[in-house]
Amino acid sequence: MPEHAARMIRTAWALGARDDLKHLNLGKWAQMLGFRGHFSTKSRSYSTTLGALRTARAARHRRHTPLASPTTLVLAHWAYDGTGLTSDLECLAALIGGSPTREQGVTAGA
């Protein structure tokens, strides 16, 4: 184990022994500091893979979740409403401190 990981584990044990830090359970998780793999790493010859579990879960979900319709209906309508502020908002911007485009340094074509 690298010395840095060993120091981190010893520090976690020392901090975990303090009464004011007991709620963090540092001692319980200290051994994970030196682990260099995924938390659920498994041998393919011993167990199943995470990909196989995800595939099985998705297939089960599809079997047990009936669809109302085999198609998807998308309702969307986009329309161009203009550029810049309306005249009312331009007046309001002038009253509260000037044009927002002037103060923000926005240039034409940017």
N, C-alpha and C positions, 0 to 999 in steps of 0.2 A: 504494500500500500504506500502511495506517495506520502512524504512527510507532511505536506500541506493538508491532505485529507485526514491524517492521523491527528494533527493539531486541532482541526475543526471538530472531530469526534470527541476528543478530550475536553474541548471547550463546551460542547453541547452537554456533555455529562456533568461538567462543573456547574454550568448555568442551570441545568435541569434539577440539580440538588437544592437550589435556593428556594426557599418557601415562597417568595414573591413571584417566582417564575414557574411554579409547579403546573399551573394551568396550561402552559404551552406544550407540555409533554416532550420536552427536548430530549430527555434520555431515551424515550421510546423510539424516537426517529433518528437517533444519532448514528446507528449502523448504516443508514441509507446514504450518508455523506460520502462514503468510499465506494459506493456501487456505481459501476460504469455502464450499466445496461438500462433497458426500459423496465419500468416497475413490474410489468407483467410478461417479461421475457420467458418463453417456454421452448422446450425442445420440440421440434416438429415430429420426431419419432415417438416422443412420450405423450404429447397432448395435441389438441387441435390448435389451429392458428387463429389469431384475432380476425383475420380476413374471412375465414370460414364461419366464425361466429357471427360476424356482421352480415354475411350473405344469408345465413340461416334465419337471423332475426328479421331481415328485410322481407324474405320470402314468407315467413309466418305472418308478418304485419299485412302484406298484400292479400294473403288468404283470408284473414280475419277482419279486414276493413273493407266493407262493401262500398263500391262507388255508386253514386246516384246516377251517373251517366258515364258512358265510355269516352265521352269527349269533354273538352274543357272550353267553357264559354268565357271569352275575355271581353269585357266591356270597357273600352277606353276611347276617349276622343281628345285629341290635342288640337289647340287652336292658337295661332300667334295673336297676342293681345297688344303688341306694341313695344316700343323701347323707351326707357326713361320714365320720368315721373309725370303724373297727370298734372294739369295746371294747378289744381288745389294743393297737391303735395309739393309742387315747386314753391308756391306761396308760403306754405308751412316751413319748408326748409330755409327759405330766405328769412323768415321771422325768427327762427331759432338759431341762426348763426351762419347763414350763407349756403351756397350750393354744395351738396355733398361731393359732386364730381370734382370741383375745384379744390376742395380741402384734401381729398384723398389722392389727388394727383393722377386721376384717370385721364388718359389721352384717347383721342379718336383712333379707332382701328385696333385698340389694344384688347 
